[in-house]
Each structure stands twice: as structure tokens, then as C-alpha cells.
Amino acid sequence: MTMAASDETPLPGYSARDRRRWAPESAKSRSRSPFERDRARVLHSFALRRLAAKTQVVQPGASDFPRTRLTHSLECAQIGRELGGALGCDPDLVEAACLAHDLGHPPFGHNGEKALDAAAAPCGGFEGNAQSLRLLTRLEGKVVVDGALDGGTGGLLDGGAGGGVPPREPPESAGLNLTRATLDATLKYPWPRGADGSKFNCYPDDLAVFEWIRADAPDSGGGPPRLCFEAQVMDWADDVAYSVHDLEDALYAGMIRLPALHSRAERAEVCAVAAPLYTDAGPGELEDVFAELMAEPFWPKEFSGDLGSLAALKNLTSELIGRLCRSAAEATRAACGPGPVTRYTADLAVPRRNLLECALLKALTAHYVMGRSEAAAYQAREREIVTGLVDTVRRGAPATLDGPFRASYERAADDAAALRVVVDQIASLTDTSARAWHDRLTG
């Protein structure tokens, strides 16, 4: 039997620093590689299970068919594992990053995220990606250490730039304590919040671990910080998964009707949505790409819900995923050659044509599903629930907090830190439990 690599065994393309963990751990058996351990830790986490009851596009429970954040994450992981593995990445590392990429999403998806960001303004706001990092490195109960994380055997103070932090009061949680390379692969927006309020991956009080993760990232030369290659694979797998599968859900639910997509006027409306939201292309370029995509033979003419149309719908999703991933793999190979691509040795190359196709698929869901008039009413109610929960839980804290959050609330140094704990609590709730908490606490 061939034994897998341990945390100390070299892995092609990944240095000892890449395999290092935020907090020191005792030696493990040689039965699994460090990235296999990372994948298992994410797969068995509380946060991943909670995604089963968090909104993807259609509310969980609306029917038995639509994706949740959990099923989306599993599908993203399958796509990312295959694409990354084909290009020479460690497949377990990429799969772990894909499984982890949405852990920080609050109840009610991006709608809840907006409400929580507004409520959390006094403590630095809220962002699902930054919350994912917080879960992985602080909130998940996997590795807890006593005393400062000084890491002479592989923790914080590893002798590199950004390697250390001031001592903190024990006990201190290191979350899932994933390897540096896996954590780096989860960072879609590797920077703190900027003045423009756009997406970001790090709150101010998580800056120490963020700098440790990014210690080996190359200088961007004044441009936006560069994503490691595995993060680029994860990001594209995420785009492919949700653009294609959200379309499948909408077609199945009858929110998008296939005959309408053959209408030039209907396609023009979708292009008008795509142009400002998802791409720098103008409506004219998008309309040409849309017409050519719809002319492909794998597009069904209609969807009736019978067995044959279900098979045709699955074939559509398979063809679209294969098309978008295959083109990225081929373009990347053409740019960087046949060798393995890992960390910062190259960038993922996605042809512009496929970027525009993906943008159009996203716009279909945005136009026909999220743009429905009836969606506005329930989304407003969801934001009211989130905002009300922050206020009610904060007024009753620490008694209104779950056990893991009470000690953190009591140790909070100031009002902003206390509010951050309340936000962590609300963000951990599912759509179902958020409604239940709101009903219980507000009567």
C-alpha cells in the first residue's frame, strides 16, 4: 500500500511554508497529506452543514429541487477539483477551498449580506468572504490552544514576513487551522475593505492571520493583489457552477422559458442586465455572443418537465460546464506549457468569449429570477429580520447568544468588538433559524 504524504513530506509544487498551519499541532500519522486533512476538516465543519439551509437563489424549502448554498458548494468543489487537478494543482487543496468559499454567507444569501453589512457598519461592516476567513481561522471549533500562538514548530512565528502577532489571552481558537496554501486558495478578494466599499476578504481584527497567509504572495507592483493560482481555479469553478446551475433551477421552476430565449428582444433585455453587472462588454457584443450560444445544438427547444426534457436539461448543464472549463484549461496550457501550475507560478487564462458567455448565464438568473416583482417583497422582509435580530440580540447579550459566542462577548474590549460578536452570531444562522430566532425574541 502506498502511503500518502504527511505534513512534513514534500509535495510537488508546495513548499514547507505552504503546508504550515497557523497554530502548531502535534505530529499526525502519515496516512493523509496535509491538504487531504484540510479537505476533511472543511467537509466535517459545522459551517458547511449550515449551508444546507441557506439561500442560493431560490429560498430553501420552496420546492425539493433548487440548490442551496451547500449543494452549490459541493458542485463547485467537483468542478474545481477536476479543473485544478488537470492543471497540476493538488486536487484536495482546490476541493477544500471550493467547499470553504461560501462558508461565511449569512442567512438569506446576498440579500442578508447587505442588511448585515449596514447593521455592522460601526464595527467595520460585513462581507461574506471576510466572514469565511473568520470562520476558518477563528470561529469554527476544531483547534484551540492555550497561550500565545508563537509557533516555533510551525505556527505563527515562522520566521517569514507577516509571521507573528502579539500574544493573546488564552484559550485562543485557530478555527480549522488549515494550511497556509489552502487558506490562500479561499481568498477571492485578498485585501481588507477599501474606501469604495467593494468586496474584501479581511476584517481589521483578522489582519494578523491574513498577513500570515499572504506572507509569500508576490508584490503586485501597485496593482490589485494577485490571487494564487488555486484561488483563481476556485473562483472560476464558482462562477461556472452558479451561472449554469442557477439557470438549470430557473428553467426547471418555469421562471425562464426556453422559447423566450430565441427572441431577439428578450435576449436584448438580458444583455442590458449583463453589461453593467458582470462584464465590460457592451450590449452589441453580448447580443452577438448570446445568439451564437443559443444556436449551439445542445440547447433544448423547450422544457415540459417530462423525462426526456429532464435529460435534455441535464445535458445542457453538462455541455455548458464542459465548455467553460475545457476552454480555460486549454488556454492556460497554451500560455504556460504542460508542467504543473501551482501557487504563483502562472495565472488561469479564460478566453474572453467564455467570460461573456458566463456573464450572460448569470444575467439570465438576475433578470428572470432575482428581478421578479414578487421577489422584492420577501427580500425586504428578510432584511427586516436580519436588522431586527442584530438589534434584539445585542440588547439581550450575552444571554441571547449561543454558548460559543458568550465568552467572546464578555471579553470584548469595546462596543465595536461586542457588535462584531453579535454579527458573528447572526451570520451563523440559517434562513430557517433566523426566522425562528426572530419570532422567539420579538414575540
C-alpha positions in Angstrom: 0.0 0.0 0.0 1.3 3.4 -0.9 1.2 5.9 2.0 0.1 9.4 1.5 2.3 12.4 2.4 2.4 13.7 5.9 2.6 17.4 6.8 6.4 17.1 6.7 6.6 15.2 3.4 7.4 17.3 0.3 4.6 17.7 -2.2 5.4 18.7 -5.7 4.7 22.4 -6.2 4.1 23.1 -2.5 6.9 24.2 0.0 7.1 23.5 3.7 5.8 27.1 4.2 2.8 26.3 2.0 2.0 23.3 4.2 2.5 25.1 7.5 -0.5 25.7 9.8 -1.5 28.9 11.7 -1.2 27.1 15.1 1.3 24.3 15.9 -0.2 20.8 16.0 1.2 17.5 17.2 2.6 15.2 14.6 -0.1 13.3 12.6 0.0 9.9 11.0 1.4 9.5 7.5 -1.9 8.2 6.2 -3.1 11.5 4.7 -1.5 14.5 3.1 -1.9 18.0 4.8 -4.3 19.0 2.0 -6.4 15.8 2.5 -6.7 16.8 6.1 -7.7 20.3 5.1 -10.5 18.9 2.9 -11.7 16.6 5.6 -11.8 19.5 8.2 -13.9 21.7 5.9 -16.2 18.8 4.9 -17.0 17.9 8.6 -17.3 21.5 9.8 -20.4 23.0 11.4 -20.4 25.9 8.9 -20.6 23.7 5.9 -23.6 21.8 7.2 -25.4 25.0 7.9 -25.2 25.9 4.2 -27.9 23.3 3.6 -30.5 25.8 4.9 -29.0 29.0 3.4 -30.4 30.6 0.2 -28.6 30.2 -3.1 -31.1 31.9 -5.4 -34.5 30.3 -4.6 -35.4 30.0 -0.9 -34.7 26.6 0.7 -37.9 24.7 1.1 -39.6 26.4 -1.8 -39.6 23.0 -3.5 -37.5 19.9 -3.4 -35.4 20.8 -6.4 -33.5 24.2 -6.1 -29.9 24.4 -5.0 -28.9 25.6 -1.5 -25.5 27.1 -0.6 -24.4 23.5 0.3 -25.3 21.8 -2.9 -23.7 24.7 -4.8 -20.5 24.4 -2.8 -20.4 20.6 -3.5 -20.9 21.2 -7.2 -18.3 24.0 -7.2 -15.9 21.6 -5.4 -16.3 18.9 -8.0 -15.7 21.3 -10.9 -12.7 22.9 -9.1 -11.1 19.6 -8.2 -11.2 18.3 -11.8 -10.1 21.6 -13.4 -7.3 22.2 -10.8 -6.1 18.6 -11.0 -5.9 18.7 -14.8 -3.6 21.7 -14.5 -1.3 20.2 -11.8 -2.8 21.7 -8.6 -3.2 19.4 -5.6 -6.9 18.3 -6.1 -7.6 18.1 -2.3 -6.4 21.6 -1.8 -8.6 23.0 -4.5 -11.6 21.0 -3.4 -11.1 22.2 0.2 -11.0 25.8 -1.0 -14.1 25.3 -3.1 -16.0 23.7 -0.2 -15.0 26.6 2.0 -15.6 29.6 -0.3 -19.2 30.3 0.8 -19.0 29.3 4.5 -19.3 33.0 5.6 -22.6 33.6 3.8 -25.3 34.8 6.3 -29.0 33.8 6.2 -30.9 34.9 3.1 -27.8 35.0 0.8 -26.6 38.3 -0.7 -29.8 40.0 0.5 -29.0 39.1 4.1 -25.4 40.1 3.5 -26.5 43.7 2.5 -28.6 44.1 5.6 -25.9 42.7 7.9 -23.3 45.0 6.3 -25.4 48.0 7.1 -26.0 46.9 10.7 -22.3 46.1 11.2 -21.1 49.5 10.0 -19.8 50.6 13.5 -17.5 47.5 13.6 -16.2 47.6 10.0 -19.2 46.2 8.1 -19.9 42.6 6.9 -18.8 40.7 3.9 -19.4 37.0 3.2 -15.8 36.4 2.0 -14.3 38.1 5.0 -16.6 36.1 7.2 -15.4 32.9 5.6 -11.8 33.7 6.6 -13.0 34.4 10.1 -14.8 31.1 10.3 -11.8 29.2 9.0 -9.3 30.8 11.3 -11.2 31.8 14.4 -14.9 30.7 14.8 -15.0 27.0 13.9 -14.3 24.8 16.9 -11.5 22.5 15.8 -8.2 23.7 17.2 -7.9 25.6 20.4 -4.6 26.4 22.0 -3.5 27.8 25.4 -1.3 30.9 25.4 0.1 32.9 22.6 0.4 31.3 19.2 4.2 31.7 18.8 4.6 28.7 16.6 8.2 27.7 16.7 7.3 24.4 15.2 5.0 25.7 12.5 2.6 28.2 13.8 2.6 32.0 13.6 6.2 33.0 14.2 7.8 31.0 11.4 10.5 33.5 10.6 8.8 34.9 7.5 7.2 38.3 6.7 3.9 38.7 8.4 4.7 35.6 10.5 3.9 36.8 14.0 1.3 38.5 16.2 1.3 39.9 19.7 0.4 37.4 22.4 -3.4 37.0 23.0 -5.3 35.8 26.0 -5.8 32.0 26.3 -7.6 30.0 25.2 -7.3 31.0 21.6 -9.1 29.4 18.7 -7.3 28.8 15.4 -10.5 27.7 13.7 -10.0 24.7 11.4 -6.3 25.5 11.4 -5.9 24.8 7.7 -2.5 25.1 5.9 -1.3 28.4 4.5 -1.8 27.3 0.9 -5.4 26.1 1.4 -6.3 29.3 3.2 -4.7 31.4 0.5 -6.8 29.5 -2.1 -10.0 30.6 -0.3 -9.2 34.3 -0.8 -11.1 35.6 -3.8 -10.5 39.2 -2.7 -7.2 39.2 -0.9 -7.3 42.7 0.7 -9.0 44.5 3.6 -12.0 46.7 3.0 -11.3 49.7 0.8 -12.8 53.2 0.7 -15.1 52.2 -2.2 -16.9 49.6 -0.1 -16.4 46.8 -2.6 -15.8 43.2 -1.8 -12.9 42.3 0.6 -11.6 39.3 2.5 -10.4 40.6 5.8 -11.8 42.5 8.8 -9.4 44.7 10.8 -9.2 42.3 13.7 -8.3 39.3 11.4 -5.4 41.2 9.8 -2.7 39.2 11.6 -3.8 35.8 10.2 -4.5 37.4 6.8 -0.9 38.8 6.6 0.5 35.4 7.7 -1.5 33.7 4.9 -0.3 36.2 2.3 3.3 36.3 3.5 4.6 34.7 0.3 2.3 36.5 -2.2 4.4 38.3 -4.8 4.4 42.1 -5.0 1.6 43.2 -7.3 3.6 46.3 -8.4 1.0 48.7 -7.3 -1.9 46.9 -8.9 -4.6 44.8 -7.2 -3.1 42.0 -5.0 -2.7 38.8 -7.1 -4.7 35.7 -6.3 -2.8 32.4 -6.1 -3.5 30.0 -8.9 -5.6 27.7 -6.8 -7.8 30.7 -5.8 -8.2 31.6 -9.5 -9.4 28.0 -10.2 -11.8 28.1 -7.2 -13.2 31.5 -8.4 -13.8 30.2 -12.0 -15.3 27.0 -10.7 -17.7 29.1 -8.5 -18.7 31.3 -11.5 -19.3 28.2 -13.7 -21.2 26.3 -11.0 -23.6 29.0 -10.1 -24.2 30.5 -13.5 -25.0 27.1 -15.1 -26.9 25.5 -12.2 -28.9 28.6 -11.3 -30.1 28.6 -14.9 -31.0 24.9 -14.6 -33.0 25.6 -11.4 -34.8 28.5 -13.1 -35.7 26.5 -16.2 -37.0 23.7 -14.1 -39.1 26.0 -12.0 -40.6 27.7 -15.1 -39.1 31.1 -14.2 -37.2 31.0 -17.5 -38.9 29.7 -20.6 -36.6 28.4 -23.4 -38.7 29.6 -26.3 -38.4 33.2 -25.0 -34.6 33.0 -25.3 -34.9 32.6 -29.0 -36.5 36.0 -29.2 -34.1 38.8 -30.1 -36.0 41.3 -27.9 -35.8 39.0 -24.9 -32.1 38.4 -25.4 -31.5 42.2 -25.6 -33.1 42.6 -22.2 -30.8 40.0 -20.7 -27.8 41.7 -22.3 -28.8 45.0 -20.9 -28.7 43.4 -17.4 -25.3 41.7 -18.1 -23.5 44.7 -19.4 -23.3 46.8 -16.2 -23.3 44.0 -13.7 -21.0 41.2 -15.0 -18.7 42.4 -17.8 -17.1 45.4 -19.6 -18.7 44.4 -22.9 -21.4 46.5 -24.5 -24.9 45.2 -25.3 -24.0 44.7 -29.0 -21.1 42.4 -28.4 -23.1 40.5 -25.8 -26.1 40.1 -28.2 -23.8 38.5 -30.8 -22.3 36.1 -28.3 -25.8 35.3 -26.9 -27.2 34.5 -30.4 -24.3 32.2 -31.2 -24.5 30.4 -27.9 -28.3 29.8 -28.4 -27.5 28.4 -31.8 -25.5 25.5 -30.3 -27.2 22.1 -30.8 -27.2 21.3 -27.1 -29.8 24.0 -26.3 -33.3 22.3 -25.9 -36.1 23.9 -27.7 -38.5 23.8 -24.7 -38.8 22.2 -21.3 -42.0 20.3 -20.5 -41.0 18.5 -17.3 -41.2 15.0 -18.7 -38.3 12.5 -18.5 -37.0 13.4 -22.0 -36.8 17.1 -21.2 -35.2 16.4 -17.8 -32.5 14.5 -19.6 -32.1 17.3 -22.2 -31.8 19.9 -19.3 -29.0 17.8 -17.7 -27.2 17.6 -21.0 -27.4 21.3 -21.3 -25.7 21.8 -17.9 -23.1 19.2 -18.7 -22.3 20.8 -22.1 -22.0 24.3 -20.6 -19.8 23.3 -17.7 -17.5 21.3 -20.0 -17.3 24.1 -22.5 -16.4 26.8 -19.9 -13.8 24.6 -18.1 -12.3 23.0 -21.1 -11.6 26.4 -22.7 -9.9 27.7 -19.5 -7.7 24.6 -19.3 -6.7 24.7 -22.9 -6.0 28.5 -22.8 -3.9 28.1 -19.6 -1.9 25.3 -21.1 -1.3 27.3 -24.2 0.0 30.2 -22.1 2.2 28.3 -19.6 3.1 24.9 -21.1 2.5 21.4 -20.0 4.0 21.4 -16.5 2.1 21.6 -13.2 0.8 25.0 -12.2 0.6 25.9 -8.5 0.6 28.8 -6.2 2.1 31.9 -8.0 3.8 30.2 -11.0 1.1 31.3 -13.5 -2.4 32.7 -13.9 -5.6 31.0 -15.1 -6.4 32.0 -18.6 -10.1 32.2 -19.5 -10.9 33.3 -23.1 -13.0 36.5 -23.4 -15.7 34.6 -25.3 -16.3 32.3 -22.4 -16.2 35.1 -19.9 -19.0 36.8 -21.8 -21.0 33.5 -22.0 -20.7 33.1 -18.3 -21.8 36.7 -17.8 -24.9 36.1 -19.9 -25.8 33.0 -17.9 -25.6 35.0 -14.7 -27.7 37.7 -16.2 -30.4 35.2 -17.2 -31.0 34.4 -13.5 -30.6 38.0 -12.4 -33.3 39.1 -15.0 -35.8 36.4 -14.7 -35.5 35.2 -11.1 -34.0 37.9 -8.9 -35.6 40.7 -10.9 -39.2 39.4 -10.4 -41.5 41.9 -8.8 -42.7 39.4 -6.1 -39.0 38.9 -5.0 -38.8 42.5 -3.8 -41.4 41.9 -1.1 -39.9 38.9 0.5 -36.4 40.3 0.2 -37.5 43.4 2.1 -38.9 41.1 4.9 -35.6 39.2 5.0 -33.6 42.4 5.5 -36.1 43.4 8.3 -35.5 40.1 10.1 -31.7 40.4 9.9 -31.7 44.0 11.1 -34.2 43.2 13.9 -32.1 40.3 15.0 -28.9 42.4 15.3 -30.8 44.9 17.5 -32.6 42.4 19.6 -29.7 40.0 20.2 -27.4 42.9 21.1 -29.8 44.3 23.6 -30.1 40.9 25.3 -26.5 39.8 25.0 -24.8 37.7 26.4 -27.9 35.8 27.3 -29.3 35.9 23.8 -26.0 34.4 22.3 -25.2 30.7 21.8 -22.6 29.3 24.1 -19.5 29.7 21.8 -20.2 33.4 21.4 -20.9 34.3 25.0 -17.3 34.2 26.3 -16.2 36.3 23.3 -18.9 38.9 24.0 -17.9 39.1 27.7 -14.2 39.6 26.7 -15.0 42.2 24.1 -12.7 45.3 24.6 -15.2 47.9 23.4 -18.6 48.3 21.8 -17.3 47.6 18.3 -15.8 44.3 19.4 -19.1 43.4 21.1 -21.1 44.2 18.0 -18.7 42.0 15.9 -19.6 39.0 18.2 -23.3 39.7 17.7 -22.7 39.9 13.9 -20.8 36.6 14.1 -23.8 35.0 15.8 -26.4 36.3 13.3 -24.2 35.3 10.4 -24.1 31.8 11.6 -27.8 31.3 11.5 -29.6 29.6 8.6 -32.6 31.0 6.8 -34.8 28.7 9.0 -33.2 29.5 12.3 -33.0 33.2 11.6 -36.8 33.3 11.2 -37.3 31.1 14.3 -34.9 33.4 16.4 -36.7 36.5 15.2 -40.1 35.1 16.2 -38.9 33.9 19.6 -37.0 37.1 20.5 -39.5 39.6 19.2 -42.7 37.7 20.0 
